[in-house]
Amino acid sequence: MRVSQYLADQQVAFEELVHAPAFTAQKLAKTLHLSGRLVMKSVLLQGPRVHLLAVLPAAMRIDLSKLSKALGGVVRIASEDELRDHFPDCESGALMPFGQLYGFRTLLEATVPLESAIVFEAQRHAVAIRMRCRDFVMLERPERLAFAVEHVSPKHPRPQAG
């Protein structure tokens, strides 16, 4: 099922954004001239007993040790084969954040404001969806956890306070 059809069926307001292909959430943010805090990336994880879908801002990265501690066991990023097996209707790496549609528990980074608009890939690298985070939470009912940290590029480290 296409995510746009799912959202229409649920009578949730959204905007479909067609754009040049972007193969990472950060490139999607740049392509759409948006902050990396508003563009969400979805990451399939293998948790202690089951797969999970983590949803977090493009400008952040998952702290696997923090998440492992919160979930009570080792968490790792799923392999490409696992992605293909579990998301056959998505282009490689273009996961949408609705894990429940695939039978997965969804985790949403706790720092994402409920009142913000969020943007995410819609199963293809050239289509994105913009909707209210509050509506996403109402539909998906994700568990909100603080599991991400700011992504710092090794080329451009943050200045240290001193």
N, C-alpha and C positions, 0 to 999 in steps of 0.2 A: 504494500500500500504506500502510495506517495504521501509524504508528510503534509503537503498542502491539502490533499483530499481528507486526511485524518482531521486536520484543524478545521476545515470547512464543515465536516460532519459533526464536530463537537461545538460548532457555532462560536468559535473563538476568533476574535479579530487578529489578522496577521497581514503582512505584506510580503509578497514574493519578489525577490530581487534577482534579476538575471544579470550576470556580470561576466567579465573575462575569467577563464579558469584560474582558480587560486588553489594551490595544493597544500597550504598550511593555513591555520587560523590567523596567524600574524599577517600573511600575504593577503588573506581575505579582508582583514581590517584595513590594510593599506589600499587595496583595490577599491574598497567602498568608502575610503576616507573617514574611517571611524577609529575610535580609541580601541586598543587591544583589551581594554577592560569591559567593553560592551559586546565584543565578539566572543562567543563561547566555542570551546573545542570539546569534543566528546572522545573519551579514551576508554577502550575496553581493558579491563583489568581482570586478572585471575586472583581472586581473594583466597582466604583460608580454605573455603570449601566450594565456593561457587564463583562464577563470573559476575562482575559488577560493571556498571557504566558510570564513569566519573565525568562530570560536566564542570568546567572551570573556564575562567577568562583566558583568552589567547596570551595575554601578557604574564601569565603565571605558569608554574610547572608543579607537578605533583610531587609532594614530599613522601616517597614510598615508605620511609621508616616511620614517619608520623602516622600515616594511614595504617600501616601494619600494626602499630601499637593500638590505635583506636579500634581496629577490627579484630584484634586478638589473634593474629597469625600473619604469616608472610603474604605480602601482596606484590605482584609483579605485573608489568605491562604485557598484554596478550601479544602473541605472535601474529605475523601476517596471515598464516594459515588459519588461526583461530578467528581472525577478522573475517576472512572469506567464508568460513564455515557458518558463522553466526549472523552475518549481515550480507546475505547473497544479493539483496536488492539495492545495495549501496555500492557506488564506485569505491575502489580501494582507498581507504582513508577518509571517506566522506560520510562519516557516521552522523546520524541525527541524535539529539539528546533524549529521545523517548525510549529508554531501555525497556519499559514495561511492554512495549509492542513486540519485543523480542524475548520476553520472559526474564529480563534482568532487573535486579534492584538498581536504582539510580541514586547516585550521590551528587549533590550540588554543593559547590564550594560556598561556605557560609558567608563570605564577604560580598557575594553578589547581591546588590540591593533589590528588594522585591518591587520597588517602584520604578526600576529602570526598564528600558527597552533592551532586549537582547537580540543578537543576530547569530545564526548558526547555519551550517551547511545543511542542505536539504537533499541528502543522499547523492548529490552530484556536485562536482567541483565548480560548476558554473551557475548554480542556483543557491540562493540563501533565503532564509526566512527571518523576518523581523517581527517580534511580538513582545508583549509585556511579560516580564519575569513572573509577575503575580499569576498570570494566566498559565504559564508553563508549570508553576508549582501546583496550581489547582488541578491541572490535568494529570501530571506525572506523579505528584506526591513524593518527591525525592527526599531522601534523608539529607539534612543540611549538616555538613561537617566542615571544620577548618582543616583542610588537608593539602592546601597549596601554598606556595611561596612565590614571591616575585621572581620572574625569570630575569637573570642578569647575564647579559652577553659577555663572553670572555674578552671580546674585542673592546667593549665599552663598560668596564666595571664601574659600579656606583662609587662616588667619592665617599670616603670614610669620614664620619663626624669626628671632630677632634678638637 
